[in-house]
Amino acid sequence: MSRQSDQGQSLATIDKERRVGAALAVSMSIANQRFRDRGYVFWHFDANAGSGVNDEIGEEPVPGSPLVFWEAADRILTGMEAVPFFCDMNLARMRRLKTVLGVERAARSFLFPSDNNQALSVFARTILDSGERPEFVVGTALVDPNGWYYRNRKGEGVPSRILLAFLDKFPRIDLILNLNVSTYWKQAKLKHDVISPRNLLTYLRKEYWLVGKVTRGGNTYLQLIGRNMKTDPHKKVGLYLANSWEGQQILDVAEGKRQQPLEFGMPDVRGLSQAPGLSRGAVGRDAAGQGALLMRQEGDRGSPC
Ligand SMILES: C[S@@+](CC[C@H](N)C(=O)[O-])C[C@H]1O[C@@H](n2cnc3c(N)ncnc32)[C@H](O)[C@@H]1O
């Protein structure tokens, strides 16, 4: 029976949130290690924030991405101020999020009940108005659209209109994507004009990528962290450099090139705040990917978060 949050859920949600938390923790750990106690802000934009709680599954509600953000921020950002913007086009979910966050966290968050393109431009303007130089601004932009990287005719999906310009303007903001690969497989099979996982990495123009995946409840999710600074893999939490052997296996699976998805073990987020910082990494790029298009989708019904 559906309960209040109704934002598209499945058993995969638990694992997904753990992966979103792990991805956020990677970026926060690196930023905090380098910039703590120097008056820096850690900016965060959540393009598809939802209500903050996923309570349609099991006995215990699973925290949504805004709560996952705050839990990681309070634990990891010991020397930086967290300034998160949470956006959702669904007003009821935003209202509920305000309650779920509680008075203190709500007061320290910006909530936008609007389209994510619009909210992202307000986010950019707010950063610029703060006086920080865009090339030095650090933080994360999370895109968790309940589907693949597209926007449908109703405007549901990713902030595709301004995301690239935003990432170019703020090169130190990491991009975190949580995408439903099962949706991609279905659309690719139907010959929809969908961008492939490797082409997506190229299209989004980040220099370094960590990739991870989780399969649960009949859906496979791909987690991608795009950065412009060299990055270590975080194997304990299932995040691999895109051009490593493991990363290539994950991308092969995401592109449907393997019948049996390979498993690399469940993520372990314990102790991530002590994760090592920046050191040598490698570029994960697909030379064939330039100019790939976002797509039009008709009649797609989304899929569980
Ligand atoms: C997968 S759910 C969000 C789950 C949430 N990130 C979490 O972890 O619990 C997707 C959300 O994206 C919102 N959404 C879809 N398209 C949007 C758009 N163009 N602008 C803002 N929100 C959008 C939906 O209303 C829905 O609440």
The ligand as a MOL file (V3000), in Angstrom:
LIG
                    3D

  0  0  0     0  0            999 V3000
M  V30 BEGIN CTAB
M  V30 COUNTS 27 29 0 0 0
M  V30 BEGIN ATOM
M  V30 1 C 13.7450 9.8270 -7.3820 0
M  V30 2 S 12.7090 11.0240 -6.7390 0 CHG=1
M  V30 3 C 13.7710 11.8670 -5.6320 0
M  V30 4 C 14.3700 11.0680 -4.6050 0
M  V30 5 C 15.2970 11.8040 -3.7040 0
M  V30 6 N 16.4680 12.3130 -4.3920 0
M  V30 7 C 15.6850 10.8420 -2.5950 0
M  V30 8 O 16.8110 10.4370 -2.5250 0
M  V30 9 O 14.7960 10.5020 -1.8290 0 CHG=-1
M  V30 10 C 12.6680 12.2030 -8.0700 0
M  V30 11 C 12.1120 13.5670 -7.7020 0
M  V30 12 O 12.4490 14.4590 -8.7450 0
M  V30 13 C 11.4300 15.4210 -8.8370 0
M  V30 14 N 11.5650 16.0640 -10.1610 0
M  V30 15 C 11.4430 15.4670 -11.3730 0
M  V30 16 N 11.6730 16.3640 -12.3530 0
M  V30 17 C 11.9540 17.5430 -11.7530 0
M  V30 18 C 12.2710 18.8370 -12.2500 0
M  V30 19 N 12.3410 19.1000 -13.5420 0
M  V30 20 N 12.4940 19.8140 -11.3460 0
M  V30 21 C 12.4330 19.5600 -10.0270 0
M  V30 22 N 12.1190 18.3530 -9.5060 0
M  V30 23 C 11.8810 17.3470 -10.3520 0
M  V30 24 C 10.1630 14.6200 -8.6380 0
M  V30 25 O 9.0840 15.4490 -8.2370 0
M  V30 26 C 10.6020 13.6060 -7.5820 0
M  V30 27 O 10.2410 14.0220 -6.2940 0
M  V30 END ATOM
M  V30 BEGIN BOND
M  V30 1 1 1 2
M  V30 2 1 2 3
M  V30 3 1 2 10
M  V30 4 1 3 4
M  V30 5 1 4 5
M  V30 6 1 5 6
M  V30 7 1 5 7
M  V30 8 2 7 8
M  V30 9 1 7 9
M  V30 10 1 10 11
M  V30 11 1 11 12
M  V30 12 1 11 26
M  V30 13 1 12 13
M  V30 14 1 13 14
M  V30 15 1 13 24
M  V30 16 1 14 15
M  V30 17 1 14 23
M  V30 18 2 15 16
M  V30 19 1 16 17
M  V30 20 1 17 18
M  V30 21 2 17 23
M  V30 22 1 18 19
M  V30 23 2 18 20
M  V30 24 1 20 21
M  V30 25 2 21 22
M  V30 26 1 22 23
M  V30 27 1 24 25
M  V30 28 1 24 26
M  V30 29 1 26 27
M  V30 END BOND
M  V30 END CTAB
M  END
